[in-house]
């Protein structure tokens, strides 16, 4: 004990070398501490974004601590696996509640940083209590926060032993000032690791001896005894094997002895040198604490057989570093009063200056922070890929087992169940989510994953071109994109080099390269990314967003492809002019390779602001000669209507349906509806199959008809393509990618505004600009709203937004209200409908501005000059119908002219529901207009003729098949007002239509009947009139009879309207329930239970079937952000909408009810039937 006697003597003030130097050292130490702490946090964030924190430590700790904070103590991986099988880290569970304050995967790195900062503060407090000078205290905190050992521990990733950096200074502080509380930090230290007690026992023993505090001896003994018990008893008890068996090759005696080779011993000496370096000025008079306090930690660490441990690398120096800091503080305190007066130079200035110098020298030689000898880009630059991955990972559903790559695990580790592909066992793990880089996803050896994407078992929830988040049963919106990108080389331009510009993170698209246009010198905006291509013809498809043009329009920049070795330019194209600012576009550069080559896509930046996303290399499809069937019709253009007095098996079935509905037998009604739905689906499937055969292999497009081999936007894209896509999604999901590729091909070959493209090959057929605007409006309203209404967001919605932006940019017709898109009611009516819905979905002001300008041009300019009515073609400069056009003054009640009526009503609904002041301005002229059309151009029983000339009252004698579109406008106005002003007139029109059996709406043309049925199906959602339901049932037989045995209806684009109406009818008969997978013998039907408020569901098949029944959602709210559903064209009625957060009782006909959350019904209710044996269910929403 004499060696540890506490000698105290006052300092010799006369030995001071000047207070200025001491203050300078103190200031330098404080600045170094602050800089070290700031850089530690920044560099850790950089390393995190570089995916340096793997699953092995960081991911496992995060998952275990996250679960512990939610009551599942030490749970790890996706099985009943405890982290205690690795280490006895009981104390770390106390960090769990932090995830309830900030549930972020970077949390543990922040906690580790707080360990370091908190340890430095406690060290300073303990040193101040020991009487250390400010310069020494500042040097100690700078050493504790900035020495290479601390850097190594913090930046290697989170590890539980990093808590030593906080708990050991806390224990030292307690032993110095609050001895009665020293048990608390000691217990927490013992809970860090099984050997932790041996590490800190010398500290307790030394302080007890120095202060003659007997409880300290007991603490030291208790720490040592617990450590031995943990190693030899507790660990084997919990794990069924000894610690040495678990650490085979690292801690077992044989491995330890074998590790003492010359090379390894040199490593040990070097590590010991870095330990001794900061202590040199204090060794002469402070050798006792410097030898005693870290002794056990040094022996255990340097005596390991594991090289990173005895070399003091990674997280392994944590205990040594914490105890060394404490030992230095204690040595400085004892040196201050040891022996004869030494003066402030020896007791203060020299140790403080040396500590700072040693910290800086070690950093310059071996440091990881910026400026250090081992600093890399991973510690000094934030990686955009990490930000991108983190954003996508944060969107992942929190429930369900998720598999990921070990390098991405840190981004998703704050969840209950997560594992890496290395731990994944298909026999034991039932995956629900996958998060991975799409290129690595392509290389995964899980055979069911790629096939699951094709079949729709797996759905892509989010995909930004680099990382994909997949969910089992998550839908197929982006599956085709993921599958395509898994097959084709991609270069992300944000990750390439640049001579100017920077990167920016864009949610949903990841990190993009930003280039700000220059008026003078051009430079490379992106270069250096490479892709290996096989010989053949390729397209480099650049995806970009244009901004402001600076300088001349011909200096926009160029897209180029270079060969890497030897370096030469293979192909180039200037950035195409036009295109709306803010819309994402693609532009292709064609190239041909005769031999395999490594190519480098480049972007030459000039005067145009650009955002650059990626380049995708696609193989050019070989051209094919035109097929013979495209030039000849193989069946009549249309079949005559069935006899209205016919007798048929279907009419007998419908009579049975009417009886079931009259008698209140919903189960019987559901059974008959199932047969009717199957019939409609089968007809759609036949049409889908034959149109798949019409896809041009060279371009990916389909012809306008069997005798007109061209694609166009206002016919094929608007009326046929969307319903091929919807039919494929519902009936043949594996073929959906074909129609998504058609959409991509249309955009790639034609540009932003839809073009006429000649087949085969897709050669451009130039059209007048006004025709392109018309095609854009038609494609947006008829071709893209339909899939957006039914499916929500997806490539079709992106194209819809792009066309919306283009229409805003192309508004060039001058009016008193401002520029609008056209002078006719068809285009302007289309624009009103599209812009209203896009504004609901995005709240982008430009959409609403164009809609309001269009509406005001008619309400306050055309209407006052034309008797309160629109004219088909209006000359806004002359203020009159256009001269020279024979039909300019007509008011049309059929399509290709009546679009203005529902368009104005839709905008009024928006203005009224959002409480905008325009609603009051629009109300009176719109109401007067709607009142007027109730008395103009109508049939005696309440329908409308095709058109009327308001000046004379002369009508076009044919009855309009689009009467329902006018009625929808009346209903939308009522819904905006919250009244029923027009309800009686709407029902009158519905009954008038229902009185017409086998009516020749457009002669023998099936499209007329399809449109008449479409309007009735929309209206039945709001007015459930029995005679109108029965008319739809009966007339659908007439429509289906017009389909040729081949599957074609007319053999032209209007076959799409046939499919549209058949799909709407099937949805009505199933109340929106969609079976997956569909099969031609499968019958699914549903009927409302009027007495119980539930839904009766009938499922039957000729052979065994197993799948899911996906119920419909409140799509108006989920997809469009609408406050309420309302009557509108190209919608998909919500017959039975399930709320995901509500409870539903599901009962089989002969079984007990079970409770399901709405989310389960939306994801798909599992169902199975044996051949010929039906499944009958009743679904009821449970009252709260």
N, C-alpha and C positions, 0 to 999 in steps of 0.2 A: 504493500500500500504506500510505502514511502515514495515510490516512483510517481505515484499519482497525486502526491500532495499538492495542494493548491497554494502556490506562492503568488502574492500580489504585491506590486510596488508601483508607485506612481511613475508616469513617463517623465522623462527629462525634457521639459519644454525648451531648454536651451539648445537641444539638438535639432530643432525643427529647421527644415530647409526652406521654409517659407510657406505661409498659408495659401498663397496663390497657386503653387504647384499642387497642393493637396485638393484645393477646390477644383482645379482643372482635371485632376484624376477622377474626382467624384462626378464631375459633369460628364466626362468621357464614359465612365462606367454606366451612368444613367442613360446616356444616349445609346450606348451599345446594347443595353438591356431592351430599351424601347425598339430599337431597330431589329434586334434578334427576334423579339416577340412578334413584331409585324411581319417579318419575313418568314417566320415559322408558319404562321397562319396562311399567308399568301402561297408559299411554296407547297404546303400541304394541299391547298385547293388546286394548285396546278397539277400536282401528282395525282390527285383524285380524278381530275378531268382527263388525265392521260391513261386512265384505267390501270394505274400502278398498284392500286389496292385490290388485291385478288381475294378470292373466296376463302382461301386456306386460313387466313387469320382474320382480316377485316370483315369479310362476309359472315364468317361463323360467329365472331364476337357480336356483330350487329344483330343477327337473327336471334342469338341466345339472349342477349340483353333485352331486345324488343319483346320477346316472348315472356321473359321474366317480369317485365313491367306490366304484363297482362295476366299474371297469375299462373302461367305455365313455366314453372321454374326450370331454367337451364335447358329448355327444349331446343333441339338442334336438328336440322335437316328435315326430311319429310317422313320421319318414322319416329317411334318412341326412343329417341336417342338423346342422351344427356351430355352436355358439355363436360360434366364431371368425369366422364370417361377419358377426357384429355388432361384436364387439370382440375384441382380442387379449388376453383375460383369462386368461392361463395360470395365474396364481397362485391363482385362485379354486378350481381343481380340488383344491387342498390341503385345502379344507374338507370334501370328500366323505366322508372317514372319520368325521366327526362324526355322520353319519346312521346309522352302525352303532352308535353309542352311544345316540342318542336319535332314533328315526325318527319325527319329528313335523313337520308342515308349518310350525309356528311357529319351527322351529330357527334359520333364517337371521336372523330378527328378534332372537332372543337372541344370536346370534353378532355381529350389528351392535352390539347393546348392549354386548357384551364389548369390541368394538373401542373404543368410547367410554370405557368404564371403564378398560381397559388403557392407552389413550393418555393419560388423565389421570394414571394412576399413573407412567408413564414420564416424563411432563412434570415431575411433582413430583420424581422421582428426579434428573432432569437439572438442575432448578433448584436442588435441594439441593446437588448437586455444584458448582454455580456460586456457592454461598454465599448464595442468596436467603433472606430472612427467612421464618418460618412464615406470616406474614400474607399476603405476596405469593404464596407457594406455594398457600395455600388459595384466594386470589382467582383464581389462574391455573387451578386445577382446576375451580373453580366456573364460570369463564368457558368452559372447554373443554367441560364437560358440559352447561351450561345456556343457552349463548348461542343466539339464534334460528336461527343457521345450523345448529348441531348439531341443534336440534329439527326443523328442516325436513328435514335429511338423514335423520334416523332415522324420522320419522313419515310421510314420503311413501311408504315401503315399502323393502324391501331393494334396495340397488344396490351393485355391486362397488366403486364409488369410495368408499363409506363406509370401506373399509379404510385410506384415507389417514389417518383419524382415529387409527388405531393405528400404522400403519407409519411415518408421518412423525415422530411423537414418538420412536419406537424408533430411527429413523435419527439424530435429533438427540441422543438419549441415547448412542448408540454413538459419534458424532463427538465427544461431550463426554468420555466416560469409557472407551470400549472401541473405539478407532479401528480396531483390527485386525479387528473383527467388523462394521464398518459395511457391508461388501459384502453381508452377508446381507439386512438390510432393504432395501438399495438394489435388489438383484435382485428381491425380492418386489414392490417398488413398480413396477419396470419391467414386470413381468408383469401389472400391473393393467389398464393401458390402453396403447394405442399411443403416446399423447402424454405418458405419465406421466413419462418421463425429462426432458422439458423443464420440467415442473413443479418437480422437486426439484433440478435442476442448480444453480440459484442458491444453494440452501442448502449444497450440497457446496462450491461455490466460495467462499462467504462464510466458512465455518468453516475451510477450508484456508488462506485468506488471513489470517484472524484468528490462527490458531494456528501459521501458517507450516509447515503439514503438507503436503508435496508430493504424497503419494498422493491427497489430497483433490482436487487439480486434475485428476488422472487420472480419478477417479470422476465429477467433474462433466462432463468431456469425454466419457467413456464413456456417461453417461446421455443426453447430448444427441445423440451419434452414434447410439445405439440407437433413440432416438425418431424421428430423421429416417429411419433405415433401415426402421423399422416402418411409418411412414406412407407412404413412397414406394416401398418394395420388398416388405417381407414381407406387408403387407395385400393389395396387388394380386396377389401370388403365390398366396396362399391363397384369394382370392375372385374372381379374374378381372376385377376392376375396381378403380379407384382409390378411395381413401378419400373423396376429394371427390365422386366420383360417387355413392358410397354415402350421403354426407351432403348430397345435393343440397338446397339451400334452407337449410342450416344452417352449412356450413363452406366451401362453394365461394366463391372470391373475389368473384364478381358479387353473390351474395346478401349477403356481408358488407358490401360497399360500399353496397349498397342499404339496409341496415338502419340506417345512420347518419342517421336523421331526427331532427327536434327532439324528438318524443315519445319515441323510443327512447333518445336521449341523456339525456333527463331521468331515464328509468328507470336508466340506467347511473350517473348521478350519485347518485341515491338509494341504489343498491346500494353505491357506493363510500363514501358517507357512513356506512353501517352498518359498513363495514370500518374506517373511520378512527376512529369513535367511541371504541372502547375504548383506542386508542393515544394519545389526545390528551395525557395527562400525561407520556408518555415520548418525545414527538416531539422535544422540544428537545435532549435529550442522547442519545437512543437512536434517532435517525432512520435511522442507517445500516442496522441489521438490519431495521427496519420497512419500509424501502423496498426493500432488496435481496432478502430471503428470499421474500416472496410475489409479487415482481414478475412473473415469468413466468406464474404461475397467474392473476394478475389480467388480464394482457394477453390470454391465451388465452380466459379466461372472458368478460370484458367485450367482447372483440372478436368474439364469436360473432354469427351472424345469428339465432340461436334465442332468442326472448324469455325463456323461463324460465331460460335459461343466463345471458344478460347481466344479467338482473334478480336473479341469485343466488337462485333459487327451487328448490323440490323438492330433488333430490339434488345439484344443480350446485355449491353452495358447499362441497362436501366438501374439495377440495384447498385452496381459499382458506382455509377455517376451520382446517384442520390446520396450514398454514404460518403463518397469522396467530398461532395459539397459540404456536408455536415462536418466531416473531419477537418476540412480547411477552416471552417468557421470556428470550430473549437480550438484548433492549433493557433489561429490568429488571436483568439482571446487569451490563450495561455502565453503566447509569445509576448503579448502586450505587457505582461507583468512578470516575466521570468527573468531571473538572474539580475545582474547589475543594470542600471538604467541604460537603455540602448538608444534612446532618442527616437524621435518620430520618423527619422529616415528608415531605420531598421524595422521598427514595429508597425509602421503605417505605410509610408510611401513606397518602400521597396516591395513588400508583398502585394500591395494593390496594383502597382504598375506592372509587376511581373505577371499577376493573374490576367490583367488585360492583354498584355503582350502575348502570353501563352495562348489565350483564347483566340486572338487574332491570327497568330502564327499557325495554330492547329487548323483554323478555318482556311487560311490561305493554302495550306498543304493538303488537308483532307476534308475540308468542309463541303457540305451539300447545298447550302444556301447560295443565292446569287453572289458571285465573287469568290466562291470557294474552289479549292483545287479539284473537287469531284462533282462540281455543279454541272448539270446537264439541262437540256431544254425542258425536260420533264419537270424540273423544279423552278423554272423561271418564266414559263409561258403557259397560259391557259390554253388547253387544246379544244378547238371548236367541236371536235367529234364527241368529246366528253359532255359538253353542254347539250349537244343534240341528243345523246343517249340518255342523259339525265332527264331532259324534258319528256322524252317518250316514256321512259320508265315510270315517271311520276303519274302518268295517265293510266297505268295498269290497275285493274281491279284489285282490291286488297285481299279478297278471299280467293282461295284456290291454290293448288300446288303449281309453282312456276319453275320451269327449267331454263337455264341460261348458260352462257359461256362463263368460264371462271374469270375472264378479264372484264366481264360486265356485271358480275355478281354484286359488286359494291353498290351499284346504282339501284338495285332492287332488294337489298338484303333486309330492309326494315319491314319485314312481313313475317307471318307465321310459318309458312311453308315455302322454302326455296331450296333448290339444289342445282348442282352443275351437271353437265352432261356426263362427266366422269363418274358421278355418283348415281346416275339414273339407271334404273333397272326396270324394263317394261313389265316384268312379271310381278313387281312389288309396288310400283309407283303408278298411280293413275293421274297423268298430267292433265291440267286444265288450262295452263297458260304457258306460252313460250315467248321469250324475249331474246333476240339474237341479231347479230349483223347478218344481212341478207346473203352476203357472200359465204360466210361461215355456215349459214343455215343450209346453203346448197350442198355443203360437204358433209353434213351430218349423216350418220349412218342409221338413223331411225327410219326404217322403211315405210312406216305408216304416215310420216309427216307430210311428205310431198304428195302422196296419194290422198291424204286427208284434205289437203288444200284443194286438190282437183275435185274431189267428191263433195266438198262442202262440210265434211265432218269438222275440219278446222277452218276458222275464218280469221281473216286479217282485221284486227280492230283498228290498228294505226300503222301507217307505213310512210316514212318520209324520204324514201329513196336510198337510205343507208341501213336503218334499223327497222325491224318489223316486230310488232306485238301481235301474237296470235292467240286466239281463244277457241277452245273446243266448242263447236256449235255457235261461233260468234258471227255468223253471216259471211257473205261472199263478196262484200263490196270491193275489196282491194286484192282478192286472191289472184286474179289474173295478172295484176301488176307485179305481185311478189313472184309468182311462178315465171313470168317473163324475165324479170330481173335476175332470177336465179340461173337463167340460161344465157344471159347476154352480158358482155363486159360493160362496166360502168366506171366512169371517172368522175368523182366529186370535185368540182372546180374550186371549192373553198379550201381544199386540202392541197392545192398545187401552189407553185411559186407565183410571184407577181412582181412587176416593176412599179406598181402603184395600186392604190385601193386597199381595202381591208375586208374583214369578214364581219358578218352580222348574223345573229340567230333569228330565224323566222319560224315561229311555232307552226308545226304541221309540215314544214319543208326542210327543217334542219338549218344548218349553217350554210350561208350563201356568200359568195364573193361580191363585194360592192365596188363598182367602178364609177367614179365621178368624172364626167366628160371633160376633156381639155380642148381648148380652142386651138392650141398650138401643137406641141409635139405629141405624137402617138407613142404608145408603149404597150407592152404585154400586160393585159389584165389578168391572164391566167396562162401558165405554161408549166411543164414539168411532170404532169400526171401521165401515166403510161398504161397501155392495154395491149395484150398480145392477141393478134388476129390471125386466123387461118386464111389461106388464099381464097379469093372469090370477090364478089361484089358486096359492098357494105354501105350503110348509111350511118354517118355520125350525126345523131340527133341532139342538138344543143337545146337545153331548156333554160329560158331566161325571162327576165321581166325588164321592159324598157321604161325609162324615165324621161327626164328633160333633155332636149337636144340643145347643145351649146355650139354655136357656129353653124356652118353650112350643113344642109341636110345630107349631102353626099359624103360627109365625114362621120358616119355613124359607127364605124368599126367593121371588123370582119371575123368570121369563124373559119378556122383553118385546121387542117390535120397534117402533121409532119411525121416523117419516118425518123426514128431515133438514131439508127446507125446503118449506113451513113446518113447524116442529117440532111434531109431534103423535104421540101414541101410537096405533099401528095395532092392536096385539094384545098380549095378556099372558096368562100362566098361572102360578099358583103352582107352586113345585117340588113335584112329586108326592110324596106320603108313601110310605114303604116303601122297599124296595131295600136290599141289603146294603151296609154300609160297605166301601169298598175296591174295589167292582166298578165298572167303567165303564158308564154308562147313557146313553141318549138320551131326550130328551123333545121333542115337537114342539109348535110354536105355529103355528096356521093363520092365514093372512092373505090378503086379496083386494085386488088393485090394479086400478083402472079405467084408470089412465094410467101411463106409465113413471115410476119413482120411485127415488130413492136412499134406501135404508133403513139403519137403524142398530140392530143387535142389542144389547140391554143385559141385564145381570144385576143385579138388585137383591139385595144381600146382607143377610141378617138373622142369625138365630141358628144356622143350619146351616153347619158347615165344608164348603167346596166346593173342588174342583179343576176348573177350567174349561178345556176343550181348544179347542173350536171350534164355530162355527155354520155349518151347510151349508144353503143354500137349495135346496129341491127343488120342482119343479113338481108340482102335484097332477094325477094322471091323471084324465081325464074318466070318469064312471061309465058303465057299459055294461049293457044289459039282460041278464038271464040267458039263456044259450043253451039251445036246445031239447034238445040232446043230454044236458044234465045231468039231465033229468027222465025219461029213458027209457033202459032197457037195450036194447042193440042186438044182443046175442048171449047164449048161455047163460052162466050164472054160472060154470060150469067144465065141462070135457069129461071124459068117462070115461077111465080108464086104458087104455093100450094092452094088447093081448093079450100075456101073458108068453111065449106060444109063437109069437109073430109071426116072420115072416121079413121082413127089410128090408135095404136097401142099407147102412144105417148099421151093422147087426149084421155084415154081411159085412166092412165096413171095420174093425170092432172085432176080428174074427177075424184079420184081417191084422196088426193092431197086436199082438195076443197072440203071433202067430208071430214078429214082429220082436223083441219083448222076450225071448221064449224063446231065440231064436237069437243074442242079443247083437248086434243090428243097430240101434244108436241112431240112425243117419242115417235109416233107414226109419221108425223110431218117431217121429222128429221130423217127418217129412213127414206122417204120418197125424195126429199131434197138431195140426199146423197147420190141417188141414181141420176138425178138431173144434173148435178154438178159433174159427175163422171162423164156424162155425155158431152158437156161443154168442154171439159178438159181434153177429152179424146179428140175433138175436132181441132182444138188449138194445137195439140201435139202433132197431128197430121200436117197442118199448115207449116208448123215450125220445121218439121223434117224436110219438106220439099224446098223450103226457102233456104235451108242450110246448104242444099245442093246447088244453089244459085250464086254462092259466094265466089267472086272472081279471085282465083289464087294469086294472080299477079298484084292485085291492089288491096284485096280484103274487103271490097265493096260489093253491093248487090245492085242489080239493074232496076230501072224504073218499071219495066215490065218484061215479059218474055220476048217482046218484039221491039223494045226500046232499050238498047244496051248503054245506059248512062245512069249515073248517080246524080241526084240533085237535092238541094237542101229543103225546098218547099214541098216536095212530094215524098221521096223515098225516106229522107232523114226525118221528116216531120210525121209521116203517117204510117210507115212500115217498120223502120228500125226500132223504135221504142218498144213496140209490142212483141217483136222477136226477142228483145232483151228480157222483157218481163216474163214472157212465156218460158224462156230458157231458165230464168231464175226459179220459177215455180215448178216446172215440170222436168227440166233436164239441166240441173246446175252445172254439170261437168262441161256443158257447151257454152256457158255464159261468156267465157273468155273470147270465143269467136266474135261475139257482138261487141265486146269492149275493144277488141282489136279493130273492128270496123269503125268504131267511134274515133279511135286514135288515127286510123288511116285517113278518114275524112278530114281530120284537122291537119294532118301532116301534108296531104296532097293539095288541099284546097286553101289552107290558111285560116285566118280568124273568121272572115265572112264566108259562109258556105258557098261553094262553087259547084258548077256543073262539071262532072268528070266523066270522060268517055271510057268505056270498058271494051276490052280488057286493058289493064295497065293504069288507068286513072289519069289519062292525059287531060289537061285543062281545056275546057270549052268556054271561051270568054263570053261573059254576059254583061249587059249594061249595069252600071253601079246601082241604079234603083232596084234592079232585079235582085242584086246581092243583099240589099237592105231588106227587101221583102222576104227572101229566103231565110235571112237571119231571124226575123220576127216570127216566121212560121215554125222554123226549127226550134226556137226557144219555147214558144207557147205550146205547140202540139207535140214536138218531139222530145223535149227535155223536162218539161213540167211533169209529164206523166210518170216517168221513173223516179223523179225527185219526190213526188207526192207519195209514191208507194214504198220507195226504198230509202229515202233520206239522202244523206250526203254520199258522194262517190264521184267517179270520173264524169258522170253525166251532169252533176251539180257544178263541178268545176267548169265544164264547157258552158253550162247555163250562165254562170257568172261572167265568163269570158265574153259571151254574146251580149249579156247585159251591158258590160262595159263598152263593147263595140257599138251597140245601138246608141248609147249615150254620146259616144264620140262622133257618130255619123249623123246626129240630128242636125240637118242642114236646111230644113224648110222654114223660112222666116214667117213668124206669126206675131200678133200683138202681144202674146204671152211669152214669146221667146222661141228659140229654135226647137222644132220637133222633127220626127223621123220621116214623115210622109204627108201626103195630102189626101189619102184615102182612109176610109173607116176600117178596112181590114187590118192594115199594118198598124195604125194607131190604136185600134182596139187590142191587137196582140200585145203591143208595147205596154198598154195600161195594165193588162193582166200579169204580164211577166214582171214588170217593175214593182207592182204592188206586192207580189209574193217574195221577190228578192229583197225588198226593203224589210218585210216582216222577218226574213231569215237572217239578214246581215246588218240591218239598220245603217246601211251606207247611204249618205245623203244624196249622192248623185242619182240613185235610182228614183227616189221620191221626187227630186226636182224635175226630172224628165216626165214622170207621170203627171205631176201637177201642171206643168206647162202644157202637156197634151190635153188634159181635161179642161183647162181654162181656155185653150184655143177653141174648143167646141162649145163649152157652156156659155162663154161670154163674148164670143166672136161669131161662130157659125150659127148657133141657135138663135140669137136675136135677129140675124139677117135672113134666116130660112124658116121662119114660122115655128121656132122652138124645136126644130128637128135637125139631125145631121143629113148630109148628102154624101153619096158614095164617093165622089171625087170633088174636092173643093179647091177653088183658086183663092188662096188667102190674100194675095195682092189685090185681086179684083173684088173680093168680098161676095163671090157668087159661085154656083157650080161651074166646074171647068168647061169652057167652051170647046166644042169639037168632039167631046166624048158622048156617045149616044145614051149612056146610062148614068151620066154624072149626077143627075138630080134625084136618082132613085134612093129610097130608104129600103134597105134589104133586111129581111127577117130570116134569111138562111145564111149559111156560112159563106165566107168570102165577101163579107160586108156587114153582118150583124155583130161582129166582134166588139164594136164600140159600145154596145148596150151592156153586156156583162162587164166590160172593162171599166166603164164609168161607175157602175154599181160597186165593183170591187174596191176601187179607190175610195169611194164614199164610205164604205165599211171601215176601211183603214183609218181615214180621217176622223170618223165619228168615234171609233173605239180608242184611238190614241188621244182623244180630246183636243185635237188641233183646231185652230180658229177657222181653217178653210172649210170645215164641215158645214158651218152655218152658211157660208157663201155658196157652197155647191148645192145645198139642200133644195132650194126652191126651183132653180132651173132643171135640176135632175128629176124632181118629183113631177113637175109639169110635163116633162118629156115622157116619163113612164106612164103618167095618166093618159097622155095623148095616144100612145101606141096601144092602149087598151081599146081604143075606138077606131083605129086606123088599120086597114089592110087585114082584117080578121074574117074568118069564115063565120057563118051563122052560129055554129056550135062552139066557137071559142078558140080555134087555132089561128095561125097566121099564114097568109100566102107568102110566096117566096119574096116578093118585093111589091112596093107601092110607089106611085108617083104622087107625092103629097099635093102638088098644085091642082091635080085633077081628080085624085082619088082612084085613078086607074090602077088595077092590080095585075100582077103576073099570076095567071090562073092556077098554077100548080101550088098545092099545099106544101108548106115548108116542112121538111123532115127535121129541121133544127129548131122546131118550136120550143123544145125543152131548154135551149140555151137562153131564149128570151125569158122564159119562166124562172130560170135560175137567177137572172138579174133582178127580177121582182122580189124573189125571196131574199136575196142578199140585201136589198134595200130595207125590207122589213126587219131583217136581223140586225142591221145597223141601227135602226130606229127602236128596236125592241117592241115592235107592234105587229099587227096582222092586216095592214091596209090592203094588201094584194092577195091574201090567202085564198079568198073565194074565187078570184079570177084564175089563180094558179091551178086550183083543183078543177075548175071548169075546163081548162085546157087539157089537163090530165085525163079527165073522163072523155073528152072529145077524141083524144088519140086512142083511148081504149075501146072506143066504139068502132074503130076501123080494123077489121080483120083481113089479113092477107092483102093489105092495101098497097097499091103501087106508088110508094113514096117518091121514087125516082124511076118509075117504069120497072124494068127488070133488074136495075142496078142494085146489088146487095148493100151498097154503101148507104142508100137512103134509109132502108130498114134498120141498118146497124146504128145510124145516128139517131133515129127516132127512139129506138130501144135504149140507147145510151142516155138520152135526156130523161126518159122515164125512170131509169135506175138511179140517176142522181136525185131525182125529186122524191122517190119513194123513201129515201133516208129521212125526209122531212114531213112527208104526207103519206102515211101508210093506208092507202085506199085499197080495199080488197079486190075490187074489179080491175084496178090498174095492175096489181100484182099478178092476177090471173091472166091479164092480157100479155104481160111480159113472158110468163110461162108458155102461153100458147104461141106467141109470135116467134119465140126463139126456135121453134121447130121449123118455121118458115125460113128463118135465116140459115139454120144449119143445113137445110135441104139445098141451099145454093152452093154448097161445097162440092167440088168435083171429086171423083173417086181417087184421083191422084193426090189430093190434099190441097191443090190450089182452089181459090174461090173465083177470082177473075184473072189470076196470073199477072197481076200488076200491084203497084204499091198500096192500093186500097184494100188488099188482103189484110193489111195491118189493122184496119178499122173493124173488120170481121173478128180478128183475134181479140182486139180491145173489148168489144161488147161481150164476147163469149167469156172472157176473163172476169169482167165486171159481174156478169150473171152468176158465174161459179162462186165468186166471193160472196154474193148475196145469199146463195144457197148454203154456204158453209159459215155464214156470219163472220167472214174474214179469217177463218181457221185455214191454215195451210199445212198439209201433211208433207213430211219429208222422211224418206224419199217418196216421190210420187210414182205410181205404177198404173198402167192402163186398166187393170181390173179393180183398182182400189176405189171404194165409194166412201166419201166423207160428206156428211151433211149435218145441218144444225137447224134448230127452230127454237124460238123464244117460248118459255113457259109463262104464259100470261098470268097464271094464278100465283106461282111462286117467285116470279121475278128472275128466274134462272135461265139457263140455256141447256137444252137437250142436244146431245151430240151422238151421232150414229157413225160407226166405222165398220166396214165390211170389205172383204176381198175374196176372190175365188180361191186363192191359195194363201199359205201362211205369209203374214206381213208383220214387220216390226219396224218401228220408227218413232217419230215424235209428231205431235200436233202443236204447231206454233200458232198461238192466238194473236189477234191483232192488238195494236197499241193505240194510244191517243196521239196519232201521228201529227195532227194539226199543232199540238203543243210541242212535241219532241223534235219535229223536223223544221217547223216554221215559226216557232215562238208565238203562236197565235193565242190570244186570250180566250177564244172560243172557236169552235168549228163553224163554218158557214158554207152556204151553197156556192159552188164555183165549178167552172169547167175544168176538164182534165184532172179531176181529183179522183180519189179512190175512197168511196164512202166507208165510214167507220161504223160497221153494223153492230159489233160487240167489242168495245175497246176495253182492254184490261189495264188496270193501273198497277205499276210494278211494286208499289209499296203497300198494297192492300192485300188482305187475306181472302182466299176463295176456298169454298168447300167443293171437293170433287168426289162424286159418288158413282159407283157402278150400279147397274140396275139390280144386281143381286148381292151387293157388298156394302160394307160400312163406308161412311164418308171419311175422307182424309183432308187435312188442311194443307193448302199450298199458298206460297207467296205469289203475287202477281208476276214477279220476275221469273219464276219457274215456268209459268204458262207462256210468257213471252219467249223464253229461251227454247221451250219445247217440252210439252208434257209427254213422257214416254208412254207408248201404247203398242199393243201387239194383238193380233187376231189370228185365229186358225182359219183354214179355208172353209168358207160358208158359215162360220159362226160369228155373228156380229158382236161388237163391243158397244154398249150403250152407257153413256155418261151423262150426269147432270152436274152442271157447274153453276154455283151461286156465290155471289159476292157476300162475304160475311159482314154483318153490321158491326160497326165499331162499338 
